[in-house]
């Protein structure tokens, strides 16, 4: 230092604390020295480092048990205390204790109701408290202090961000015969603030986890109940529909026999009634068949395989032709139509319903014209069916996919009102979607999306 002329600063730890030494040359070979007590500064730095470490550690766990363990251990070390107690509130008092006596876990009451003594005073006032002589403190029961060997004590509440008290933190008996100071109480308050936030986060997370688990269980129970009810309804619909067809066929058959026996003569009014019975019976039989189809889509297992759309379309067109539905159907496919992953029979029924509606719902005197094409987009095939029909108003475009939803009377456009509901359920069973783009008086474009076959993906 004498050679360089530069001052030197260093610190050292003595029995009484930390000190900062500044030495500098004053000339003529003499040195000046200044000694500063840095104990408070050093302990403050150590406390801040410990608090930062404790905060990171506490907020990294959601276990209340781990939080209490760390808070008790770190508080005891930070304040150089013999004992440390931390507890969380419960509806019956305080629970979830951690009590360390000289570094080892000590037993205590699981649930404790605070009285007027300390720590009851801190609980009732929700204010920190420092006592340097517990045996002569008017706010502390001397018998209680003597029984537990408490000489001096600092206590503070754990307050959540909303100001509610959620726990209690206490340190007992400063080591080396010293007593707790105001600085120790400030450190205890800092630990309590960190501990309260970590404990509240853990409690909230536990509550959220419990609520989510209970909600998941209720949803599973309700889903199972709903599934059971749906299965019962499907079975009931199948049973009733199947049971109705036999007597209905008998009615239609006998009415047809009576009509044939008196064909060309007899009572015209009676023949009209018989014709009406036969027509209504046939409509009823078609309705029952549609109900059976709808029910089977919910209950039957559906085998899926690679299905070519051109084969589906051709089969649906052939069935329409055999049923007497005619019209101009244009299939605008590429050289080879894309394939989908589905059930051939069910998809024929879906396409048949879309084409049948496209041919049927046209204005009087208009020749039906239907255009069909498909787009392959990544893993999905979208099939379009466009008509020149009467169109559908925007507010009715969701209704038409519901069971028995009809926008027009049977006298104008015959049908059961289940066809599109069947189509929607069938497409959903394939993992696809169905929809319509339409404007009243300007025709409609129905579309269905289906998963593409593996070879076309």
Secondary structure per residue as TSV (DSSP state, phi and psi in degrees):
chain	resnum	aa	ss	phi	psi
A	1	X	-	360.0	-39.5
A	2	X	T	-65.4	-35.1
A	3	X	T	-72.9	-41.4
A	4	X	T	-85.6	-29.8
A	5	X	-	79.2	6.6
A	6	X	-	-96.6	139.0
A	7	X	-	-71.1	159.0
A	8	X	E	-128.0	137.0
A	9	X	E	-125.3	133.0
A	10	X	E	-151.4	162.5
A	11	X	E	-121.5	158.6
A	12	X	E	-152.9	158.7
A	13	X	E	-107.2	128.3
A	14	X	E	-113.5	177.1
A	15	X	T	-60.2	-35.9
A	16	X	T	-86.0	-9.3
A	17	X	E	148.9	-161.9
A	18	X	E	-99.8	145.2
A	19	X	E	-136.4	148.8
A	20	X	E	-112.9	125.3
A	21	X	E	-113.3	128.3
A	22	X	E	-118.5	120.0
A	23	X	E	-119.6	134.7
A	24	X	E	-148.9	146.8
A	25	X	E	-71.2	142.3
A	26	X	E	-116.4	1.8
A	27	X	E	106.2	154.1
A	28	X	T	56.9	33.3
A	29	X	T	78.1	9.9
A	30	X	E	-99.1	149.7
A	31	X	E	-117.0	141.0
A	32	X	E	-106.2	143.2
A	33	X	E	-134.9	137.7
A	34	X	E	-125.3	126.3
A	35	X	E	-107.4	125.0
A	36	X	E	-121.3	133.7
A	37	X	E	-74.5	113.0
A	38	X	-	-109.7	19.4
A	39	X	H	-60.7	-48.1
A	40	X	H	-63.2	-44.0
A	41	X	H	-62.2	-45.1
A	42	X	H	-64.4	-44.7
A	43	X	H	-66.7	-33.8
A	44	X	H	-64.0	-44.3
A	45	X	H	-61.7	-43.3
A	46	X	H	-63.7	-40.6
A	47	X	H	-64.2	-42.9
A	48	X	H	-62.7	-41.6
A	49	X	H	-63.9	-42.7
A	50	X	H	-64.1	-41.6
A	51	X	H	-65.2	-40.1
A	52	X	H	-62.9	-43.8
A	53	X	H	-64.3	-41.8
A	54	X	H	-65.2	-41.8
A	55	X	H	-60.9	-46.8
A	56	X	H	-62.2	-40.7
A	57	X	H	-68.7	-43.9
A	58	X	H	-67.0	-39.3
A	59	X	T	-78.4	-4.8
A	60	X	T	-92.0	-3.0
A	61	X	-	-126.9	150.3
A	62	X	-	-109.5	9.8
A	63	X	-	-93.0	119.7
A	64	X	H	-62.7	-37.3
A	65	X	H	-60.7	-44.7
A	66	X	H	-65.7	-38.7
A	67	X	H	-62.6	-45.8
A	68	X	H	-64.0	-41.4
A	69	X	H	-59.1	-48.1
A	70	X	H	-67.0	-41.0
A	71	X	H	-61.8	-46.9
A	72	X	H	-62.5	-45.3
A	73	X	H	-66.5	-47.9
A	74	X	H	-68.9	-36.5
A	75	X	H	-64.2	-43.0
A	76	X	H	-61.9	-42.0
A	77	X	H	-73.0	-42.3
A	78	X	H	-63.6	-41.6
A	79	X	H	-95.0	-0.5
A	80	X	T	52.8	54.5
A	81	X	E	-106.9	152.8
A	82	X	E	-70.5	-46.5
A	83	X	E	-126.9	154.3
A	84	X	E	-145.9	138.0
A	85	X	E	-129.8	133.0
A	86	X	E	-136.2	138.6
A	87	X	E	-145.6	153.0
A	88	X	E	-110.9	150.0
A	89	X	E	-70.5	150.4
A	90	X	E	-139.1	167.4
A	91	X	T	-58.0	-25.1
A	92	X	T	-98.2	2.9
A	93	X	E	142.1	-125.0
A	94	X	E	-118.8	138.5
A	95	X	E	-140.5	-171.5
A	96	X	E	54.5	51.6
A	97	X	E	-73.8	151.6
A	98	X	E	-135.2	119.1
A	99	X	E	-127.2	113.7
A	100	X	E	-106.3	125.3
A	101	X	E	-113.7	113.5
A	102	X	T	53.5	40.6
A	103	X	T	89.5	-7.1
A	104	X	E	-114.4	145.8
A	105	X	E	-65.4	134.4
A	106	X	-	-119.7	148.7
A	107	X	-	-75.8	149.0
A	108	X	-	-155.7	172.0
A	109	X	-	-60.4	140.4
A	110	X	S	-70.1	-41.8
A	111	X	S	-125.0	130.1
A	112	X	B	-132.0	128.6
A	113	X	-	-96.8	117.2
A	114	X	-	-68.7	144.0
A	115	X	-	-106.3	-164.7
A	116	X	S	-76.0	-13.7
A	117	X	S	-79.9	172.2
A	118	X	T	-72.3	131.8
A	119	X	T	-87.7	5.0
A	120	X	H	-56.6	-34.9
A	121	X	H	-59.7	-43.0
A	122	X	H	-66.7	-37.6
A	123	X	H	-64.0	-46.2
A	124	X	H	-73.0	-35.0
A	125	X	H	-92.3	-18.1
A	126	X	-	55.1	35.3
A	127	X	-	-126.5	144.7
A	128	X	-	-62.9	155.2
A	129	X	E	-145.1	139.1
A	130	X	E	-125.5	129.8
A	131	X	E	-131.6	122.6
A	132	X	S	-92.7	-9.1
A	133	X	-	-143.2	85.9
A	134	X	G	-64.9	-33.9
A	135	X	G	-71.3	-21.3
A	136	X	G	-116.3	15.1
A	137	X	-	-84.8	125.2
A	138	X	T	-64.8	-16.1
A	139	X	T	-95.1	3.4
A	140	X	S	-125.2	132.9
A	141	X	-	-66.1	114.5
A	142	X	H	-62.5	-33.6
A	143	X	H	-65.8	-41.9
A	144	X	H	-65.2	-43.4
A	145	X	H	-64.2	-41.0
A	146	X	H	-67.5	-40.3
A	147	X	H	-63.0	-35.9
A	148	X	H	-96.3	0.3
A	149	X	T	67.9	35.0
A	150	X	-	-91.1	118.9
A	151	X	S	-98.8	-46.0
A	152	X	S	-143.1	154.0
A	153	X	E	-154.8	145.5
A	154	X	E	-127.7	139.5
A	155	X	E	-137.5	148.1
A	156	X	E	-153.7	147.3
A	157	X	E	-81.1	155.4
A	158	X	E	-95.1	113.6
A	159	X	E	-110.5	130.1
A	160	X	-	-73.8	172.2
A	161	X	T	-64.0	-23.4
A	162	X	T	-87.4	3.8
A	163	X	S	90.9	-6.3
A	164	X	-	-76.7	140.4
A	165	X	E	-81.6	125.4
A	166	X	E	-116.2	-3.9
A	167	X	E	-176.8	-167.8
A	168	X	E	-152.0	139.4
A	169	X	E	-133.2	134.0
A	170	X	E	-143.7	141.7
A	171	X	E	-122.2	138.6
A	172	X	E	-123.9	137.4
A	173	X	E	62.7	98.5
A	174	X	E	-65.6	136.6
A	175	X	G	-68.4	164.5
A	176	X	G	64.0	25.0
A	177	X	G	74.1	4.4
A	178	X	-	-82.2	177.8
A	179	X	-	-123.4	157.8
A	180	X	-	-69.2	147.3
A	181	X	-	-115.7	175.6
A	182	X	H	-62.0	-33.7
A	183	X	H	-64.5	-39.5
A	184	X	H	-61.9	-40.2
A	185	X	H	-65.5	-37.1
A	186	X	H	-63.3	-41.6
A	187	X	H	-64.8	-40.9
A	188	X	H	-61.7	-41.1
A	189	X	H	-63.3	-37.7
A	190	X	H	-65.7	-43.5
A	191	X	H	-62.0	-42.3
A	192	X	H	-62.4	-38.7
A	193	X	H	-64.2	-44.8
A	194	X	H	-65.6	-45.0
A	195	X	H	-63.4	-40.2
A	196	X	H	-62.8	-43.7
A	197	X	H	-67.1	-42.1
A	198	X	H	-65.1	-42.9
A	199	X	H	-65.5	-40.5
A	200	X	H	-65.2	-41.0
A	201	X	H	-61.2	-43.0
A	202	X	H	-65.3	-41.3
A	203	X	H	-63.4	-43.8
A	204	X	H	-63.3	-40.9
A	205	X	H	-65.6	-42.0
A	206	X	H	-61.7	-40.8
A	207	X	H	-65.5	-43.2
A	208	X	H	-62.4	-42.1
A	209	X	H	-63.3	-43.1
A	210	X	H	-64.5	-45.5
A	211	X	H	-62.4	-41.4
A	212	X	H	-64.6	-39.7
A	213	X	H	-65.0	-43.7
A	214	X	H	-65.0	-40.7
A	215	X	H	-64.7	-42.6
A	216	X	H	-61.2	-39.9
A	217	X	H	-66.3	-42.7
A	218	X	H	-64.3	-40.9
A	219	X	H	-62.6	-42.2
A	220	X	H	-63.0	-41.1
A	221	X	H	-65.9	-45.1
A	222	X	H	-65.4	-37.8
A	223	X	H	-63.8	-42.4
A	224	X	H	-63.7	-41.2
A	225	X	H	-63.4	-43.8
A	226	X	H	-64.1	-40.4
A	227	X	H	-62.3	-41.5
A	228	X	H	-64.6	-43.2
A	229	X	H	-63.9	-42.7
A	230	X	H	-62.5	-41.3
A	231	X	H	-64.5	-39.7
A	232	X	H	-65.2	-41.7
A	233	X	H	-64.3	-41.8
A	234	X	H	-63.5	-42.7
A	235	X	H	-65.0	-39.4
A	236	X	H	-64.5	-44.3
A	237	X	H	-62.6	-41.2
A	238	X	H	-64.2	-44.7
A	239	X	H	-64.6	-47.9
A	240	X	H	-64.7	-45.8
A	241	X	H	-61.9	-43.1
A	242	X	H	-65.1	-39.1
A	243	X	H	-70.5	-25.4
A	244	X	H	-78.5	-26.4
A	245	X	H	-67.0	-38.3
A	246	X	H	-61.9	-54.0
A	247	X	H	-65.3	-32.1
A	248	X	H	-66.3	-41.7
A	249	X	H	-63.0	-37.7
A	250	X	H	-63.1	-41.9
A	251	X	H	-61.1	-47.9
A	252	X	H	-63.5	-41.6
A	253	X	H	-63.8	-46.8
A	254	X	H	-65.9	-38.0
A	255	X	H	-63.9	-38.3
A	256	X	H	-66.5	-39.4
A	257	X	H	-62.5	-46.5
A	258	X	H	-61.3	-38.9
A	259	X	H	-66.4	-41.8
A	260	X	H	-66.4	-36.2
A	261	X	H	-66.5	-28.0
A	262	X	T	-114.5	19.5
A	263	X	T	-67.0	133.5
A	264	X	T	86.7	-3.0
A	265	X	S	-164.3	168.9
A	266	X	S	106.8	-160.5
A	267	X	-	-87.9	116.9
A	268	X	H	-61.6	-36.8
A	269	X	H	-64.9	-41.3
A	270	X	H	-64.1	-40.9
A	271	X	H	-62.3	-37.1
A	272	X	H	-65.2	-41.9
A	273	X	H	-63.2	-42.0
A	274	X	H	-62.9	-41.5
A	275	X	H	-62.0	-38.1
A	276	X	H	-66.1	-41.2
A	277	X	H	-61.5	-44.1
A	278	X	H	-63.9	-44.8
A	279	X	H	-64.5	-45.4
A	280	X	H	-65.5	-39.7
A	281	X	H	-62.4	-40.9
A	282	X	H	-66.3	-39.1
A	283	X	H	-63.7	-40.9
A	284	X	H	-64.4	-40.4
A	285	X	H	-63.2	-39.1
A	286	X	H	-65.6	-39.2
A	287	X	H	-62.7	-42.7
A	288	X	H	-64.5	-41.6
A	289	X	H	-60.3	-41.6
A	290	X	H	-65.1	-39.4
A	291	X	H	-63.2	-40.8
A	292	X	H	-62.1	-42.1
A	293	X	H	-62.8	-43.5
A	294	X	H	-63.6	-41.8
A	295	X	H	-66.0	-42.2
A	296	X	H	-64.1	-32.3
A	297	X	H	-62.7	-25.6
A	298	X	H	-87.5	-31.0
A	299	X	H	-105.4	-30.6
A	300	X	S	-79.6	145.2
A	301	X	-	-71.9	141.0
A	302	X	-	-119.3	113.1
A	303	X	-	-76.2	127.3
A	304	X	-	-110.0	140.8
A	305	X	E	-154.4	-177.5
A	306	X	E	-74.9	125.0
A	307	X	E	-128.5	129.6
A	308	X	E	-87.2	132.3
A	309	X	H	-65.9	-32.7
A	310	X	H	-63.7	-36.1
A	311	X	H	-67.9	-39.8
A	312	X	H	-62.9	-48.1
A	313	X	H	-62.1	-43.3
A	314	X	H	-64.3	-40.8
A	315	X	H	-65.5	-41.6
A	316	X	H	-64.7	-41.3
A	317	X	H	-64.1	-42.2
A	318	X	H	-62.9	-41.6
A	319	X	H	-64.6	-38.8
A	320	X	H	-64.1	-40.9
A	321	X	H	-63.8	-42.7
A	322	X	H	-65.9	-28.8
A	323	X	T	-83.9	-1.8
A	324	X	T	87.6	11.1
A	325	X	-	-91.0	118.4
A	326	X	-	-118.2	159.6
A	327	X	-	163.6	171.6
A	328	X	E	-89.9	104.9
A	329	X	E	-110.0	116.6
A	330	X	E	-106.6	121.5
A	331	X	E	-98.9	105.0
A	332	X	-	-94.8	66.9
A	333	X	-	-93.4	165.5
A	334	X	-	-77.0	-171.0
A	335	X	S	-57.2	-36.1
A	336	X	S	-136.9	122.2
A	337	X	-	-68.4	149.2
A	338	X	-	-69.1	157.5
A	339	X	E	-103.9	151.9
A	340	X	E	-124.6	165.4
A	341	X	E	-97.3	104.1
A	342	X	E	-166.3	-166.9
A	343	X	-	-109.3	122.7
A	344	X	H	-59.8	-51.1
A	345	X	H	-61.6	-44.3
A	346	X	H	-66.8	-40.5
A	347	X	H	-67.9	-33.2
A	348	X	H	-60.7	-42.5
A	349	X	H	-62.6	-40.8
A	350	X	H	-62.4	-51.8
A	351	X	H	-64.2	-38.4
A	352	X	H	-58.0	-44.8
A	353	X	H	-61.7	-43.6
A	354	X	H	-65.8	-44.6
A	355	X	H	-67.8	-39.1
A	356	X	H	-62.0	-44.2
A	357	X	H	-65.1	-39.5
A	358	X	H	-62.7	-36.2
A	359	X	H	-77.7	-26.7
A	360	X	H	-88.6	-44.3
A	361	X	S	-88.8	71.1
A	362	X	-	-122.7	157.6
A	363	X	-	-68.1	152.6
A	364	X	T	-55.0	132.7
A	365	X	T	85.7	-3.8
A	366	X	-	-94.7	131.2
A	367	X	-	-79.7	121.6
A	368	X	-	-61.3	138.6
A	369	X	E	-137.8	121.5
A	370	X	E	-123.4	133.8
A	371	X	E	-118.4	135.0
A	372	X	E	-128.7	132.3
A	373	X	E	-151.3	170.2
A	374	X	E	-137.0	146.6
A	375	X	E	-120.8	138.6
A	376	X	E	-109.1	115.0
A	377	X	E	-124.4	106.6
A	378	X	T	54.1	-111.2
A	379	X	T	-99.7	12.7
A	380	X	E	-129.2	139.9
A	381	X	E	-109.8	128.1
A	382	X	E	-111.8	120.3
A	383	X	E	-100.0	129.0
A	384	X	E	-108.4	139.7
A	385	X	E	-130.2	108.1
A	386	X	E	-111.0	135.6
A	387	X	-	-125.9	174.4
A	388	X	-	-113.6	37.9
A	389	X	S	-85.0	-160.2
A	390	X	-	-77.8	-13.2
A	391	X	-	78.2	171.1
A	392	X	-	-134.4	130.7
A	393	X	-	-65.8	150.7
A	394	X	G	-55.6	-42.6
A	395	X	G	-70.1	-11.5
A	396	X	G	-106.7	0.5
A	397	X	T	-72.8	-19.7
A	398	X	T	-89.9	-32.3
A	399	X	G	-62.3	-35.1
A	400	X	G	-65.0	-15.1
A	401	X	G	-91.9	2.1
A	402	X	S	-90.5	154.3
A	403	X	T	-66.4	133.9
A	404	X	T	65.3	17.1
A	405	X	-	-87.3	114.9
A	406	X	-	-122.6	137.0
A	407	X	S	-95.7	-11.5
A	408	X	S	-137.7	152.9
A	409	X	-	-69.4	158.1
A	410	X	T	-63.5	-30.3
A	411	X	T	-66.5	-25.2
A	412	X	T	-89.2	-48.9
A	413	X	S	-136.3	105.8
A	414	X	-	-66.7	156.4
A	415	X	-	151.9	170.0
A	416	X	-	-97.9	-15.2
A	417	X	S	80.1	16.5
A	418	X	-	-115.5	-14.3
A	419	X	H	-54.0	-48.9
A	420	X	H	-72.9	-29.4
A	421	X	H	-64.9	-40.6
A	422	X	H	-62.4	-44.7
A	423	X	H	-60.6	-43.5
A	424	X	H	-64.3	-46.8
A	425	X	H	-62.8	-40.4
A	426	X	H	-63.1	-43.9
A	427	X	H	-65.0	-40.5
A	428	X	H	-64.4	-37.3
A	429	X	H	-63.1	-23.7
A	430	X	T	-85.5	-2.7
A	431	X	T	79.3	23.4
A	432	X	-	-113.6	-166.7
A	433	X	E	-136.4	160.6
A	434	X	E	-140.0	147.2
A	435	X	E	-163.4	-178.4
A	436	X	E	-145.7	144.6
A	437	X	E	-119.8	118.7
A	438	X	E	-155.0	161.4
A	439	X	-	-143.3	136.6
A	440	X	T	-56.0	123.5
A	441	X	T	85.3	-0.2
A	442	X	S	-124.9	21.9
A	443	X	-	79.6	177.2
A	444	X	E	-138.0	152.8
A	445	X	E	-125.2	102.5
A	446	X	E	-85.5	146.9
A	447	X	E	-140.0	148.6
A	448	X	E	-131.3	138.3
A	449	X	E	-109.0	130.1
A	450	X	E	-132.9	151.0
A	451	X	E	-66.6	132.2
A	452	X	B	-68.8	151.1
A	453	X	-	-63.7	154.8
A	454	X	G	-58.2	-37.1
A	455	X	G	-71.8	-17.0
A	456	X	G	-100.6	1.9
A	457	X	-	-84.8	360.0
